[in-house]
Amino acid sequence: MVTGRSDNTARLFNLAHNGTTLAGIALTTVSGLAIVTFLIVNLLGGLEESPYIGMFAYVILPFIFVVGLLLIPLGMHLRRRRLLRSGVTDEELSAYPKLDFNDPRLRRLATAFLGLTAANAVILGSISFLAVEYSETVTFCGQTCHTVMQPEYTAYSGSPHSRVACVDCHIGPGASWFVRSKLDGLRQVWHTFRNTYHRPIQTPLETLRPARETCEQCHWPNKHHGDKLRVFARFSSDEANTPSYTAMLLKTGGGSLDLGSHGGIHWWHIYSDNRIRYIAGDERREEIVWVELTTPSGEVRVYSRDDAKAPATDEVEQKARIMDCIDCHNRPTHLFREPDWAIDDILERDSDLRTLPFFKREAVRAVKGDYPSHAEGVAAVHQAIVDFYRKQSPKLSATDSDLVERGAAAAAETYGRTVFPAMKTNWETHPNHIGHETSPGCWRCHDDEMTTADGQHVIPMDCDTCHVFLVEDATERPDLAALASGL
């Protein structure tokens, strides 16, 4: 027994004299000091932007800190039981001493206890706040679980939403969705820990918050008006990488009845003047079997296919989804471009690459190759382009090696943003529903087969419903100013 102290102090020291409590004290002290150090360094701007530093400072260390706190009373409890079994009476151990604060040693003990408790509360409170804050950063979402989120984070980094935090779209404002997302995050962490997560990540997400509460915080459909003039560049796989340009007027539309200006794709599909509900026949929502349109006048039209069985009322209530932005813009950020289109974009931006013979053909072929890993694929695509010109055009490879290298780097980057073998992810696993060239897209409904029961109304497949062609298959890029002036 420890002697030379008050009975109360001696009792505490006696109970604390065990390996479990001492380990808890050590863990709490070391992790607490480390946490304080990280906080100070972070406030001074000394921490590098790394997912692993944040994970260690704001998640692992606080966990160790709490475990240490729990070990301290656990060890004392076990020590007490052992002492009782050895013959020490419970009365000797359980009797509360008289608290005489005239005793300077008791005052020091109480002051130390209150001070340490307050310090622990400050440390835990600060770290809890920082842990929540860190868990909502793009770094945490995209890089902590590197293999799982590599495809999504890579696509996000090069997207138009790359300056929008993940939580702004996946969670949005409000406490209820914050709590729901954190609980769902625990499930994802568990699957990651057990290595039972889906490859690729399953889409669409059933738990995704409605677009009206997220997307429309920035994009306001009834404030969009008119049409958009777009030019699409396509290149053939011949030696000259021959270009072909198509210019069209997209009837994106918007507006509202109240504004007196409305129409077009957005007004018909997602604005509240019209309400569309649908039922999909598959989990990926690519086979639409039932559509209901409620017009501004209150008229309700139900469309289905001839061979489809009409859903029962309870099935409609359970399965019908109100159409929103994500039903067409299903890859607004995490887009994996089809290789043909991705290489077309490169050739449009860098016209010098068009002088490389068969660049489109070889780049697409290389990107669509089968490679064991993402890193090996990036290296293999780069090497394939370099080797092709070294063998087939040795003179060009020697005289314009910089251009060949630029083309090889562009093709490798396309692969790097598109194919992820570890997650079994590519442009085919996550199709883009905007348009109808690389996936069914608009034609999921607009196929001339969805009709009302009386046959009076049909969801049309007419090209002019959504766009007007101004130029088709031109060999030179059309003059947008001239096209706009003629509209």
WOKAUR-V16363 format. One record per helix or strand of 2 or more residues. SS is the DSSP state (H for helix, E for strand). FROM is the first residue (numbers start at 1). TO is the last residue. If there is no record, write none. Layout:
SS|FROM|TO ; SS|FROM|TO
This chain:
H|7|16 ; H|19|43 ; H|51|85 ; H|90|94 ; H|104|135 ; H|138|143 ; H|146|157 ; H|166|170 ; H|175|194 ; H|211|213 ; H|215|217 ; H|221|223 ; E|228|235 ; E|243|250 ; E|254|256 ; E|261|263 ; H|264|269 ; E|275|280 ; E|288|294 ; E|300|304 ; H|313|319 ; E|321|322 ; H|325|327 ; H|339|349 ; H|351|355 ; H|359|367 ; H|374|392 ; H|394|399 ; H|401|418 ; H|421|423 ; H|441|444 ; E|451|452 ; H|463|465 ; E|467|474 ; H|480|485
